[in-house]
Amino acid sequence: MGLISLTMFIGLWGWGHQLFGWYDPDGQVQLAIFASFLFGIICGYRVHA
């Protein structure tokens, strides 16, 4: 499951603007993707522990 989420994160981070066509000159969409991935790791770790 972790490998799937990591692959999806890298795909969205690197090529999401081409796949979905969003315009993000300031990088706010990439920041939101990174934050959600980071918070998902933190929440998953806390639930698992």
C-alpha positions as CSV (number, residue, x, y, z in Angstrom):
1,M,0.0,0.0,0.0
2,G,2.8,2.3,0.8
3,L,4.4,1.7,-2.6
4,I,1.1,2.5,-4.4
5,S,0.8,5.8,-2.5
6,L,4.4,6.7,-3.1
7,T,4.0,6.0,-6.8
8,M,0.8,8.1,-7.0
9,F,2.5,10.9,-5.1
10,I,5.5,11.0,-7.5
11,G,3.2,10.8,-10.5
12,L,1.0,13.7,-9.3
13,W,4.0,15.8,-8.2
14,G,6.0,15.4,-11.4
15,W,3.4,15.1,-14.1
16,G,0.1,16.1,-12.6
17,H,-0.1,19.4,-14.5
18,Q,0.3,17.6,-17.8
19,L,-2.2,14.8,-16.9
20,F,-4.9,17.0,-15.4
21,G,-4.1,20.3,-17.1
22,W,-3.9,22.6,-14.0
23,Y,-2.1,25.9,-14.2
24,D,0.1,26.4,-11.2
25,P,2.8,29.0,-11.6
26,D,3.2,29.5,-7.8
27,G,3.4,25.8,-7.0
28,Q,0.4,25.8,-4.6
29,V,-1.1,22.7,-6.0
30,Q,2.2,20.8,-5.6
31,L,2.5,22.2,-2.0
32,A,-1.1,20.9,-1.3
33,I,-0.2,17.5,-2.7
34,F,3.0,17.3,-0.6
35,A,1.1,18.4,2.6
36,S,-1.6,15.8,2.1
37,F,1.0,13.1,1.5
38,L,2.9,14.2,4.6
39,F,-0.3,14.4,6.8
40,G,-1.3,10.9,5.5
41,I,2.0,9.5,6.6
42,I,1.7,11.1,10.0
43,C,-1.9,9.9,10.5
44,G,-1.1,6.4,9.3
45,Y,1.8,6.2,11.6
46,R,-0.2,7.4,14.6
47,V,-3.1,5.0,13.9
48,H,-0.7,2.1,13.3
49,A,1.3,2.7,16.5
